[in-house]
Amino acid sequence: MAPLGVSEIVAAVSIDGSVLDAGCGSARLTLAIADAGAAEVVGIDTSDERLMQGRERIATHPMSGRVKLIEADFERTLPFPAGRFSASVSRLALMIAVDPVATLRELRRVTAPGGQIITALWAPVNENPWFTLPRAAAAAVIGPERADYARAFGRLGGLEEATRVHRAAGLADVQATTLRQTLDVRDVAGLWTWMVGEIGHLRRLDATLSVSERAAVLDELGRLVTDERADDGSLRLPRAMTLVTATV
Ligand SMILES: C[S@@+](CC[C@H](N)C(=O)[O-])C[C@H]1O[C@@H](n2cnc3c(N)ncnc32)[C@H](O)[C@@H]1O
């Protein structure tokens, strides 16, 4: 399944010029923007591991010449002059910032007047059972402290909160909308396996589980997913993300 938000950001961003992707991770969105025709996309991230994954992803791609990945921290002054980019995007990273308004102000500084700022954040946890139920199942079996991963999930993702934070950074034309998707999986084991592949936090937790702990977590998860079970026993789990578009 295409990662929720990537095609929506690509559709919303103007590709006439140079685009910054803040907290680019393994450069999925970065590359998708280059694929859409942007002449230059610069991804920044603080994680060597994620940047390395990104470099591997772009290495053999025909658009690799249009993508630059740089180690930089969006909580500090970015190594770019004012107005360097025609647009800045950030998917699922802003909620990690200690001071998201300051981070957005810095994205605003490096984006040209009239340029776009587009961010995506997971909507609050109650709208994302695909994420919260596995975490709750793990917490019930191994304790909330060991299962205390991805605490920032859902932070700032409410429509009002997301709008307020972007406006507080001095951005104009702020519009927040909800993107929805359903994750269809065969059963709880399929859900767990998919999430371990997708979510680094869960992968690290899973690596610490004994065989019996993992089996108990899946049993508990099976008990928790009652509302999400379809007639054929498969699972249909809602996912919701907040997409914010604004101008400098
Ligand atoms: C959940 S991942 C999202 C990655 C990517 N944007 C995507 O949509 O797949 C969040 C990313 O933000 C990065 N990050 C966290 N704090 C950061 C900071 N202060 N400056 C730059 N990147 C940061 C992390 O290393 C991680 O790669």
Ligand as a Chemical Component Dictionary entry (heavy atoms), coordinates in Angstrom:
data_LIG
# 
_chem_comp.id                   LIG 
_chem_comp.type                 NON-POLYMER 
_chem_comp.pdbx_formal_charge   0 
_chem_comp.three_letter_code    LIG 
# 
loop_
_chem_comp_atom.comp_id 
_chem_comp_atom.atom_id 
_chem_comp_atom.alt_atom_id 
_chem_comp_atom.type_symbol 
_chem_comp_atom.charge 
_chem_comp_atom.model_Cartn_x 
_chem_comp_atom.model_Cartn_y 
_chem_comp_atom.model_Cartn_z 
_chem_comp_atom.pdbx_ordinal 
LIG C1  C1  C 0  8.506  9.101  11.103 1  
LIG S1  S1  S 1  9.942  9.531  10.207 2  
LIG C2  C2  C 0  9.268  10.169 8.709  3  
LIG C3  C3  C 0  10.237 10.059 7.585  4  
LIG C4  C4  C 0  9.747  10.536 6.216  5  
LIG N1  N1  N 0  9.388  11.939 6.229  6  
LIG C5  C5  C 0  8.578  9.697  5.737  7  
LIG O1  O1  O 0  7.495  10.268 5.542  8  
LIG O2  O2  O -1 8.744  8.480  5.533  9  
LIG C6  C6  C 0  10.524 10.994 11.032 10 
LIG C7  C7  C 0  11.896 11.428 10.548 11 
LIG O3  O3  O 0  12.239 12.683 11.157 12 
LIG C8  C8  C 0  13.623 12.650 11.443 13 
LIG N2  N2  N 0  13.925 13.660 12.467 14 
LIG C9  C9  C 0  13.603 13.632 13.783 15 
LIG N3  N3  N 0  14.047 14.750 14.405 16 
LIG C10 C10 C 0  14.657 15.486 13.450 17 
LIG C11 C11 C 0  15.313 16.770 13.465 18 
LIG N4  N4  N 0  15.418 17.458 14.606 19 
LIG N5  N5  N 0  15.811 17.258 12.314 20 
LIG C12 C12 C 0  15.711 16.543 11.148 21 
LIG N6  N6  N 0  15.109 15.316 11.075 22 
LIG C13 C13 C 0  14.580 14.812 12.209 23 
LIG C14 C14 C 0  13.848 11.228 11.913 24 
LIG O4  O4  O 0  15.222 10.868 11.884 25 
LIG C15 C15 C 0  12.998 10.446 10.928 26 
LIG O5  O5  O 0  13.723 10.084 9.780  27 
# 
loop_
_chem_comp_bond.comp_id 
_chem_comp_bond.atom_id_1 
_chem_comp_bond.atom_id_2 
_chem_comp_bond.value_order 
_chem_comp_bond.pdbx_ordinal 
LIG C1  S1  SING 1  
LIG S1  C2  SING 2  
LIG S1  C6  SING 3  
LIG C2  C3  SING 4  
LIG C3  C4  SING 5  
LIG C4  N1  SING 6  
LIG C4  C5  SING 7  
LIG C5  O1  DOUB 8  
LIG C5  O2  SING 9  
LIG C6  C7  SING 10 
LIG C7  O3  SING 11 
LIG C7  C15 SING 12 
LIG O3  C8  SING 13 
LIG C8  N2  SING 14 
LIG C8  C14 SING 15 
LIG N2  C9  SING 16 
LIG N2  C13 SING 17 
LIG C9  N3  DOUB 18 
LIG N3  C10 SING 19 
LIG C10 C11 SING 20 
LIG C10 C13 DOUB 21 
LIG C11 N4  SING 22 
LIG C11 N5  DOUB 23 
LIG N5  C12 SING 24 
LIG C12 N6  DOUB 25 
LIG N6  C13 SING 26 
LIG C14 O4  SING 27 
LIG C14 C15 SING 28 
LIG C15 O5  SING 29 
# 
